[in-house]
């Protein structure tokens, strides 16, 4: 699954870099299953290494809309709150 997600993200990034009308569009096709997996694993460095996160995953997630975007916003807010609470306790 990790390999598949990496390929999906790299193809998406190539399509974005070359424009939506390029030949690469045929190499990338939206997949709700892939998007869901990426959302669930975005903060897992074993699943999505730092370099892939910086190069592709963050931009991909910034391009999401609707409920997907809202879920990611809520997840990030929860992580920030948790970190803030941990720092207050330490």
N, CA, C and O of each residue as an XYZ file, in Angstrom:
360
protein
N       0.810     -1.201      0.000
C       0.000      0.000      0.000
C       0.854      1.266      0.000
O       0.512      2.256     -0.647
N       1.975      1.223      0.737
C       2.859      2.381      0.795
C       3.410      2.703     -0.589
O       3.417      3.861     -1.006
N       3.870      1.677     -1.298
C       4.423      1.878     -2.647
C       3.382      2.497     -3.577
O       3.680      3.402     -4.356
N       2.175      1.996     -3.477
C       1.082      2.486     -4.312
C       0.795      3.962     -4.023
O       0.573      4.745     -4.946
N       0.800      4.333     -2.756
C       0.545      5.726     -2.376
C       1.669      6.635     -2.865
O       1.414      7.743     -3.337
N       2.902      6.169     -2.755
C       4.041      6.969     -3.231
C       3.924      7.224     -4.732
O       4.130      8.344     -5.199
N       3.594      6.182     -5.476
C       3.440      6.308     -6.926
C       2.303      7.278     -7.262
O       2.440      8.130     -8.140
N       1.194      7.139     -6.558
C       0.024      8.001     -6.750
C       0.396      9.467     -6.514
O       0.064     10.334     -7.323
N       1.087      9.740     -5.404
C       1.468     11.112     -5.087
C       2.471     11.679     -6.091
O       2.365     12.841     -6.484
N       3.427     10.878     -6.501
C       4.424     11.366     -7.473
C       3.791     11.660     -8.828
O       4.147     12.632     -9.495
N       2.850     10.811     -9.226
C       2.152     11.065    -10.496
C       1.290     12.324    -10.399
O       1.218     13.104    -11.348
N       0.639     12.522     -9.257
C      -0.155     13.729     -9.060
C       0.736     14.965     -9.151
O       0.395     15.946     -9.810
N       1.884     14.898     -8.477
C       2.817     16.028     -8.476
C       3.324     16.324     -9.885
O       3.412     17.486    -10.283
N       3.655     15.281    -10.637
C       4.124     15.480    -12.019
C       3.039     16.148    -12.856
O       3.333     17.031    -13.661
N       1.797     15.737    -12.672
C       0.694     16.343    -13.408
C       0.565     17.816    -13.029
O       0.351     18.660    -13.900
N       0.692     18.134    -11.744
C       0.597     19.525    -11.294
C       1.741     20.360    -11.851
O       1.534     21.498    -12.274
N       2.936     19.804    -11.851
C       4.104     20.537    -12.332
C       4.032     20.840    -13.819
O       4.502     21.886    -14.266
N       3.442     19.926    -14.590
C       3.389     20.095    -16.039
C       2.073     20.664    -16.529
O       1.923     20.922    -17.723
N       1.135     20.862    -15.654
C      -0.157     21.407    -16.056
C      -1.184     20.321    -16.264
O      -0.856     19.204    -16.665
N      -2.398     20.649    -15.995
C      -3.488     19.673    -16.043
C      -3.754     19.127    -17.444
O      -4.345     18.056    -17.584
N      -3.338     19.827    -18.450
C      -3.616     19.389    -19.821
C      -2.488     18.551    -20.417
O      -2.535     18.189    -21.593
N      -1.484     18.245    -19.613
C      -0.332     17.512    -20.143
C      -0.637     16.034    -20.330
O      -1.687     15.537    -19.921
N       0.308     15.348    -20.958
C       0.200     13.899    -21.159
C       0.130     13.154    -19.830
O      -0.502     12.101    -19.743
N       0.773     13.691    -18.796
C       0.809     13.011    -17.502
C      -0.565     12.860    -16.877
O      -0.744     12.044    -15.973
N      -1.528     13.624    -17.337
C      -2.864     13.493    -16.776
C      -3.362     12.066    -16.949
O      -4.067     11.544    -16.086
N      -2.999     11.434    -18.059
C      -3.432     10.061    -18.286
C      -2.731      9.084    -17.342
O      -3.213      7.968    -17.148
N      -1.601      9.485    -16.752
C      -0.886      8.632    -15.811
C      -1.429      8.741    -14.387
O      -1.115      7.897    -13.547
N      -2.232      9.758    -14.101
C      -2.786      9.949    -12.774
C      -4.304      9.995    -12.865
O      -4.877     10.659    -13.729
N      -4.930      9.280    -11.960
C      -6.386      9.285    -11.898
C      -6.769      9.335    -10.431
O      -6.212      8.603     -9.613
N      -7.723     10.202    -10.094
C      -8.151     10.330     -8.716
C      -8.623      8.990     -8.164
O      -9.323      8.234     -8.837
N      -8.230      8.716     -6.936
C      -8.642      7.494     -6.250
C      -9.031      7.853     -4.820
O      -8.185      8.265     -4.026
N     -10.295      7.697     -4.499
C     -10.773      7.987     -3.146
C     -10.078      7.082     -2.130
O      -9.746      7.522     -1.029
N      -9.861      5.835     -2.493
C      -9.185      4.902     -1.589
C      -7.761      5.376     -1.285
O      -7.323      5.335     -0.135
N      -7.043      5.824     -2.316
C      -5.679      6.332     -2.104
C      -5.717      7.588     -1.242
O      -4.911      7.734     -0.322
N      -6.642      8.491     -1.531
C      -6.746      9.723     -0.755
C      -7.032      9.403      0.709
O      -6.417      9.989      1.600
N      -7.944      8.497      0.963
C      -8.262      8.112      2.343
C      -7.043      7.523      3.049
O      -6.787      7.832      4.213
N      -6.292      6.675      2.344
C      -5.100      6.073      2.939
C      -4.079      7.159      3.283
O      -3.490      7.151      4.364
N      -3.878      8.086      2.357
C      -2.924      9.182      2.579
C      -3.360     10.008      3.790
O      -2.536     10.347      4.639
N      -4.644     10.329      3.870
C      -5.145     11.095      5.010
C      -4.912     10.362      6.330
O      -4.498     10.972      7.315
N      -5.174      9.071      6.351
C      -5.003      8.295      7.583
C      -3.538      8.158      7.987
O      -3.236      8.028      9.174
N      -2.639      8.186      7.031
C      -1.229      7.901      7.292
C      -0.299      9.101      7.110
O       0.922      8.941      7.133
N      -0.845     10.275      6.933
C      -0.039     11.443      6.590
C       1.047     11.759      7.626
O       2.109     12.267      7.269
N       0.792     11.467      8.883
C       1.765     11.790      9.919
C       2.613     10.596     10.339
O       3.359     10.677     11.314
N       2.504      9.505      9.619
C       3.295      8.305      9.895
C       4.530      8.338      8.994
O       4.432      8.122      7.786
N       5.680      8.607      9.584
C       6.913      8.758      8.785
C       7.356      7.470      8.106
O       8.082      7.511      7.113
N       6.924      6.322      8.633
C       7.250      5.058      7.969
C       6.422      4.907      6.698
O       6.902      4.372      5.699
N       5.199      5.371      6.738
C       4.320      5.262      5.574
C       4.611      6.355      4.556
O       4.687      6.095      3.355
N       4.772      7.569      5.043
C       5.040      8.712      4.163
C       6.287      9.407      4.691
O       6.210     10.216      5.617
N       7.443      9.087      4.095
C       8.700      9.680      4.560
C       8.686     11.207      4.447
O       7.929     11.779      3.664
N       9.522     11.837      5.230
C       9.607     13.294      5.279
C       9.781     13.914      3.887
O       9.149     14.922      3.571
N      10.632     13.313      3.063
C      10.883     13.869      1.725
C       9.622     13.810      0.855
O       9.332     14.759      0.127
N       8.883     12.720      0.923
C       7.643     12.605      0.148
C       6.587     13.560      0.693
O       5.816     14.141     -0.070
N       6.555     13.718      1.999
C       5.625     14.660      2.623
C       5.891     16.060      2.097
O       4.969     16.756      1.671
N       7.149     16.470      2.127
C       7.522     17.819      1.696
C       7.332     18.014      0.189
O       6.867     19.068     -0.247
N       7.687     17.007     -0.601
C       7.635     17.128     -2.058
C       6.229     17.043     -2.635
O       5.894     17.772     -3.569
N       5.406     16.157     -2.085
C       4.120     15.861     -2.732
C       2.916     15.877     -1.806
O       1.908     16.516     -2.106
N       3.014     15.183     -0.690
C       1.833     14.910      0.131
C       1.185     16.175      0.676
O      -0.040     16.296      0.661
N       1.975     17.102      1.148
C       1.410     18.326      1.711
C       0.661     19.122      0.641
O      -0.452     19.589      0.882
N       1.258     19.274     -0.521
C       0.589     19.994     -1.609
C      -0.679     19.269     -2.048
O      -1.698     19.899     -2.329
N      -0.607     17.941     -2.103
C      -1.791     17.154     -2.475
C      -2.922     17.406     -1.491
O      -4.058     17.662     -1.889
N      -2.604     17.332     -0.204
C      -3.648     17.527      0.803
C      -4.175     18.957      0.808
O      -5.348     19.184      1.104
N      -3.325     19.915      0.486
C      -3.791     21.305      0.384
C      -4.771     21.483     -0.776
O      -5.577     22.414     -0.778
N      -4.700     20.607     -1.738
C      -5.595     20.706     -2.895
C      -6.948     20.038     -2.661
O      -7.861     20.181     -3.475
N      -7.082     19.307     -1.547
C      -8.349     18.622     -1.285
C      -9.431     19.625     -0.946
O      -9.152     20.767     -0.582
N     -10.677     19.178     -1.071
C     -11.822     20.050     -0.827
C     -12.856     19.325      0.013
O     -12.772     18.112      0.207
N     -13.811     20.058      0.500
C     -14.965     19.475      1.175
C     -14.635     18.774      2.478
O     -13.811     19.238      3.266
N     -15.294     17.646      2.685
C     -15.140     16.896      3.930
C     -13.713     16.421      4.148
O     -13.233     16.375      5.281
N     -13.051     16.075      3.085
C     -11.670     15.617      3.193
C     -10.803     16.716      3.797
O     -10.009     16.467      4.705
N     -10.959     17.908      3.294
C     -10.183     19.045      3.806
C     -10.532     19.319      5.270
O      -9.648     19.591      6.083
N     -11.795     19.247      5.593
C     -12.236     19.494      6.968
C     -11.685     18.433      7.930
O     -11.259     18.758      9.038
N     -11.696     17.166      7.502
C     -11.135     16.092      8.336
C      -9.656     16.337      8.611
O      -9.193     16.162      9.738
N      -8.918     16.741      7.585
C      -7.484     16.997      7.758
C      -7.261     18.188      8.687
O      -6.349     18.167      9.513
N      -8.079     19.213      8.558
C      -7.971     20.389      9.419
C      -8.219     19.995     10.881
O      -7.492     20.428     11.775
N      -9.236     19.182     11.114
C      -9.555     18.730     12.471
C      -8.433     17.850     13.035
O      -8.066     17.976     14.204
N      -7.897     16.965     12.202
C      -6.806     16.088     12.643
C      -5.575     16.916     13.019
O      -4.942     16.656     14.043
N      -5.240     17.895     12.207
C      -4.079     18.743     12.497
C      -4.309     19.545     13.777
O      -3.393     19.684     14.588
N      -5.505     20.066     13.967
C      -5.819     20.831     15.179
C      -5.694     19.960     16.423
O      -5.204     20.414     17.457
N      -6.133     18.715     16.323
C      -6.027     17.781     17.444
C      -4.569     17.525     17.788
O      -4.208     17.490     18.964
N      -3.741     17.349     16.790
C      -2.311     17.105     17.012
C      -1.667     18.322     17.673
O      -0.876     18.179     18.605
N      -2.003     19.511     17.194
C      -1.438     20.734     17.770
C      -1.869     20.879     19.229
O      -1.055     21.226     20.085
N      -3.144     20.614     19.516
C      -3.620     20.696     20.903
C      -2.884     19.696     21.789
O      -2.494     20.023     22.910
N      -2.697     18.487     21.288
C      -2.001     17.457     22.053
C      -0.558     17.860     22.346
O      -0.073     17.685     23.464
N       0.107     18.387     21.361
C       1.489     18.837     21.546
C       1.527     19.985     22.558
O       2.390     20.019     23.435
N       0.596     20.914     22.432
C       0.535     22.041     23.358
C       0.313     21.569     24.786
O       0.947     22.079     25.710
N      -0.572     20.611     24.979
C      -0.834     20.075     26.322
C       0.393     19.354     26.863
O       0.721     19.477     28.043
N       1.072     18.600     25.997
C       2.284     17.886     26.420
C       3.362     18.863     26.861
O       4.075     18.608     27.832
N       3.485     19.978     26.156
C       4.513     20.961     26.500
C       4.188     21.646     27.824
O       5.094     21.988     28.584
N       2.908     21.847     28.102
C       2.513     22.464     29.374
C       2.789     21.540     30.547
O       3.151     21.993     31.633
N       2.616     20.230     30.323
C       2.838     19.246     31.370
C       4.325     19.076     31.656
O       4.716     18.862     32.803
N       5.149     19.170     30.625
C       6.602     18.938     30.776
C       7.291     20.004     31.545
O       8.504     19.935     31.745
